[in-house]
Amino acid sequence: MGIEIERKFLLANDDWRGAVTSTRHIAQGYLVDVRALRDGTARASVRVRISGDDAWLNIKSVELGVARAEYELPLSLTDGQSMVETLCNGVLEKNRHHVEIEGWLFEIDEFLGTNSGLIVAEIELPDVHASFPRPAWLGREVSSLARYYNVNLIERPFADWGEDERNAIDVQTLQGDRT
């Protein structure tokens, strides 16, 4: 079984921009979306992701937190495009910037469209307790806040969030934020 161990952070400032080593555009749609996860009829999100000439199917378990089951399978670009156009309920777009700090790769997603203004840094770790660098531009952690999961951003984009949602820290006090 594939396990992804990933921590997710908001950004404290734009100082990371000077350290970007590469950027790629990503478009993704979900075949199993947040509604099925919320009502319990699915135990994993299933998405099609396209970046440049590459496409793949990604299956990720529904648990909140830093460690989740994840599988990725390559698709032909034609199949990926067809699936996004005909089977997905909306498309999320973002620019993914790569920033390397002390040998660690931070993937910084700068969301577009109705999620414009949201920028999130992610780092994949070898284990849940691994230590990693904390550059000054790394803000508060949002790994366990479901509203920051890509699957949720299609149904409830950043543009629809109120100030309370943008500033809330305690996941336990947020109603409806456990998908």
Protein Blocks (a to p, Z undefined) as FASTA:
>chain_A
ZZddddddddfblklmmmpfbdcddddddfbdfklmmnopacbdcddddehjbccddddd
fbecjbdcdddddddfklmmmmmmmmpgcjaddddddddeehiacdddddehjlgoiacd
ddddfbfklccdddfklccdfklmmklpmklmmmmgfklpcfklmmpmblmlpghiaZZ
